[in-house]
Amino acid sequence: METTLGLEIIEVVEQAAIASAKWMGKGEKDTADQVAVEAMRERMNKINMRGRIVIGEGERDDAPMLYIGEEVGICTRPDAKNFCNPDELIEIDIAVDPCEGTNLVAYGQNGSMAVLAIAEKGGLFAAPDFYMRKLAAPPLARGHVDINKSATENLKILSDCLNRSIEDLVVVVMDRSRHDGLIKEIRDAGARVRLIADGDVSAAISCAFSGSNIHALMGIGAAPEGVISAAAMRCLGGHFQGQLIYDPAIVKTGLIGESKESNLERLSSMGINDPDKVYGAEELASGETVLFAACGITPGTLMNGVRFFKDGARTQSLVISSQSKTARFVDTVHMLNQPKSLQLR
């Protein structure tokens, strides 16, 4: 699958990032998201695959969606049989976030990117559009830290695993009122906190890269993004755990259903009978082959954002594979507006 789709999924996230980056700083987060969705869909529908969106655009922002259950790939074309036998195409599950951090793009802030993860059919957890308590940590701490332990306990474990003092550890937490107690506990333990407004996929992945100066992600964020993070961390050998949050009182936003009871009913209808289960990366991204790709929209810890120049753009992307056990950074120059006479030479 990596050989067949590796380059193409890079192009998918690149096109989404370029489209969204044109709206950077204009204060229109829904438009930045919409153009990323359209660019991602257009490029995916040119790939020789039978893709199914299992995690798509959430409804929280009333944004246009690559909706859950949508089929993408060359097989969606009315004339698909002129190019291939659709029944013989690779069947894959896809999790997408065409513009992770719409507010970051709208207000010209760092850390937004276009992301997706793929696996063979059935290889990605179909997370509802709920929230998720998350814990991400470097590979050396994998299996040692535990989401059921307190932040203080996990910081001590991290300190031992990484052979660093707690005072040297940096923990990323989303800047939300629900995290006030968590932030205080981390600081009281002696560690440092990096607050982010949005975009916890990048923060989770950064834990797995030495030199990022991010040693853990803690707190509650969106569940779909949790699955995408888990796919990357599964490939990188990092630690990731997630636990679904279905009680609006915990999230303090009122954006995950009318009530705790109705949310429990929704989970049951999806076949999730243990709503409090803690999932590891291998359960959230269980496929035999998992691929993750991201392209920076605005500058971030791991990747530069899109940089425009006359008649083109430059992007930096990251593709991670469980098959080849590689993390490749791809620097690409896109010649977008060259005259046709030059394009043909």
Secondary structure by P-SEA (a helix, b strand, c coil): cccccaaaaaaaaaaaaaaaaaacccccaaaaaaaaaaaaaaaaaacccccccccccccccccccccccccccccccccccccccccccccbbbbbcccccaaaaaacccbbbbbccccccccccccccbbbbbbbbcccccccccccccaaaaaaaaaaaaccccccbbbbbcccccaaaaaaaaaaabbbbbbbcccaaaaaaaaaccccccccccccccaaaaaaaaaaaaaacbbbbbbbbccccccccccccccaaaaaaaaaaaccccccccccccccccccbbbbbbbbccccccccccccccccccccbbbbbccccbbbbbbbbbbcccccccccc
